[in-house]
Amino acid sequence: MTETRRLDGFVSDLLRLARLEADDFRLDIRRTDLGALVEEAAETWSRLCARHHVGFRLERPNSPVLADTDGFRVRQIADGLLEHALRMTPEGSPLVLALRAEGGHAVIQVRDGGPGLSDDDAAVAFERGVLRDRYRDIRPVGSGLGLAIAHRLTTRLGGTIAAGGRGPEGGACFTVSLPGGTAG
């Protein structure tokens, strides 16, 4: 059954990536309160982290962070990065979802207490399957498509995404910057 679930997830990821590459891929751009969006994500991911004995923390300003974007797609990006981080984070280590408005952008970070990324890893983190192939015999890996999907979604939204080797929690740090973010 686990192998079936893994294959289903892989096929689903492939289809998602193929749709992102299609010319008719649609976005539903509207004024979005990203603070509410990360709050909602935090409810889900704090429970998942608790099941894996990983400490979850949400960092966000008290005021809303607003952006003209597709909230559903932003949530997909956050969920993909959080799923990746949870897979890498050992028991007792932290996982952080952070949001801030900075220089006309909304910035979302996912940081973990896992093994982190080397400079070589960070340089290829969003290429399909590279990290999966590099680490499949060493540590838990997914389909090898999740970070590529997060990258493609971010660029479709006009934003940028970066992978950092070591965040404040000791592990990887993924930073998404979306245009038009303002503190409300």
C-alpha positions as CSV (number, residue, x, y, z in Angstrom):
1,M,0.0,0.0,0.0
2,T,2.8,2.4,0.8
3,E,4.4,1.8,-2.7
4,T,1.0,2.5,-4.3
5,R,0.7,5.8,-2.4
6,R,4.2,6.8,-3.4
7,L,3.5,6.0,-7.1
8,D,0.1,7.9,-6.9
9,G,2.0,10.9,-5.4
10,F,4.6,10.8,-8.1
11,V,2.0,10.6,-10.9
12,S,0.1,13.5,-9.3
13,D,3.3,15.6,-9.1
14,L,4.1,14.9,-12.8
15,L,0.6,16.0,-13.8
16,R,0.8,19.1,-11.7
17,L,4.2,20.0,-13.3
18,A,2.8,19.4,-16.8
19,R,-0.2,21.6,-16.1
20,L,2.2,24.4,-14.9
21,E,4.0,24.2,-18.2
22,A,0.8,24.5,-20.2
23,D,0.2,27.9,-21.9
24,D,-3.4,27.9,-20.7
25,F,-2.5,27.6,-17.0
26,R,-4.8,30.0,-15.1
27,L,-4.2,32.1,-12.1
28,D,-6.9,33.7,-10.0
29,I,-5.3,37.0,-9.0
30,R,-7.0,39.0,-6.3
31,R,-6.2,40.9,-3.1
32,T,-5.1,38.3,-0.7
33,D,-4.4,38.5,3.1
34,L,-1.3,36.3,3.3
35,G,-1.4,36.5,7.1
36,A,-4.7,34.7,7.1
37,L,-3.3,32.2,4.6
38,V,-0.2,31.3,6.6
39,E,-2.4,31.2,9.8
40,E,-4.6,28.6,8.1
41,A,-1.5,26.6,6.9
42,A,-0.1,26.7,10.4
43,E,-3.2,25.0,11.8
44,T,-2.7,22.1,9.5
45,W,1.1,21.9,9.7
46,S,1.3,22.2,13.5
47,R,-0.8,19.1,13.8
48,L,1.3,17.2,11.2
49,C,4.5,18.3,12.9
50,A,3.2,17.2,16.3
51,R,2.6,13.7,15.0
52,H,6.2,13.6,13.9
53,H,7.5,15.2,17.2
54,V,8.8,18.2,15.3
55,G,8.3,21.6,16.9
56,F,6.3,23.9,14.6
57,R,6.4,27.7,14.9
58,L,4.6,30.5,12.9
59,E,6.3,33.9,12.7
60,R,4.1,36.7,11.2
61,P,3.4,40.3,11.9
62,N,0.3,41.3,13.9
63,S,-1.0,43.4,10.9
64,P,-2.1,41.8,7.6
65,V,0.3,41.3,4.8
66,L,-1.6,41.9,1.6
67,A,-0.7,41.1,-2.0
68,D,-2.4,40.8,-5.3
69,T,-1.8,37.1,-6.0
70,D,-3.5,33.7,-6.3
71,G,-3.9,32.6,-2.7
72,F,-4.7,29.0,-3.6
73,R,-1.3,28.8,-5.5
74,V,0.6,30.5,-2.7
75,R,-0.8,27.9,-0.3
76,Q,0.3,25.2,-2.7
77,I,3.8,26.6,-2.6
78,A,3.8,26.8,1.2
79,D,2.5,23.3,1.5
80,G,5.1,21.9,-0.9
81,L,7.9,23.6,1.0
82,L,6.5,22.5,4.4
83,E,6.1,18.9,3.2
84,H,9.7,18.9,2.0
85,A,10.9,20.5,5.3
86,L,9.0,18.0,7.5
87,R,10.4,15.1,5.6
88,M,14.0,16.4,6.3
89,T,13.4,17.5,9.9
90,P,14.3,15.0,12.6
91,E,12.3,14.5,15.8
92,G,12.8,17.2,18.3
93,S,14.0,19.8,15.8
94,P,12.1,22.9,14.7
95,L,10.2,23.8,11.6
96,V,9.2,27.4,11.0
97,L,6.8,29.1,8.6
98,A,7.5,32.9,8.5
99,L,5.8,35.8,6.7
100,R,6.8,39.5,6.4
101,A,6.3,42.4,4.1
102,E,9.6,43.8,2.9
103,G,10.4,46.4,0.3
104,G,7.1,46.0,-1.6
105,H,7.2,42.2,-1.5
106,A,5.5,39.6,0.6
107,V,8.2,37.2,1.9
108,I,7.4,33.7,3.0
109,Q,10.1,31.5,4.5
110,V,10.2,27.9,5.4
111,R,13.1,27.0,7.7
112,D,13.9,23.7,9.3
113,G,16.3,22.0,11.7
114,G,17.2,19.2,9.2
115,P,20.5,18.5,7.5
116,G,20.4,21.7,5.5
117,L,21.7,22.2,2.0
118,S,25.3,22.5,0.8
119,D,26.1,25.3,-1.6
120,D,26.0,22.7,-4.4
121,D,22.6,21.5,-3.2
122,A,21.1,25.0,-3.1
123,A,22.3,25.7,-6.6
124,V,20.2,22.8,-8.0
125,A,17.4,22.5,-5.4
126,F,14.7,23.4,-7.9
127,E,15.9,21.2,-10.7
128,R,13.7,18.1,-11.2
129,G,14.9,15.1,-9.3
130,V,18.5,16.3,-8.7
131,L,18.3,16.2,-4.9
132,R,16.3,13.0,-4.9
133,D,18.9,11.3,-7.0
134,R,21.7,12.7,-4.9
135,Y,20.2,11.6,-1.5
136,R,17.8,8.7,-2.2
137,D,20.1,6.2,-0.4
138,I,21.1,8.5,2.4
139,R,17.9,10.2,3.7
140,P,14.2,10.4,3.1
141,V,13.3,11.7,-0.3
142,G,10.0,12.5,-2.2
143,S,9.2,12.3,-5.8
144,G,11.9,14.8,-6.8
145,L,9.3,17.2,-8.2
146,G,8.0,19.1,-5.2
147,L,10.7,21.8,-5.2
148,A,10.5,22.1,-9.0
149,I,6.7,22.7,-8.7
150,A,7.2,25.3,-6.0
151,H,9.7,27.1,-8.2
152,R,7.4,27.0,-11.3
153,L,4.4,28.2,-9.3
154,T,6.4,31.0,-7.7
155,T,7.7,32.2,-11.1
156,R,4.1,32.0,-12.6
157,L,3.1,34.4,-9.8
158,G,5.9,36.8,-10.8
159,G,7.9,36.0,-7.7
160,T,11.3,34.5,-6.9
161,I,12.2,31.5,-4.7
162,A,15.7,30.8,-3.2
163,A,17.2,27.9,-1.3
164,G,19.7,28.6,1.4
165,G,22.0,26.1,3.0
166,R,21.7,27.0,6.7
167,G,18.9,29.0,8.3
168,P,18.7,30.1,11.9
169,E,17.3,26.7,12.9
170,G,20.4,24.9,11.5
171,G,18.8,23.4,8.4
172,A,17.5,24.5,5.0
173,C,15.9,27.9,4.4
174,F,13.5,28.4,1.5
175,T,12.5,32.0,0.8
176,V,9.6,33.0,-1.5
177,S,9.3,36.7,-2.5
178,L,6.0,37.8,-4.1
179,P,5.6,41.2,-5.6
180,G,3.2,43.8,-4.2
181,G,3.3,42.7,-0.5
182,T,2.3,45.4,1.9
183,A,1.6,45.6,5.6
184,G,-2.1,46.3,6.0
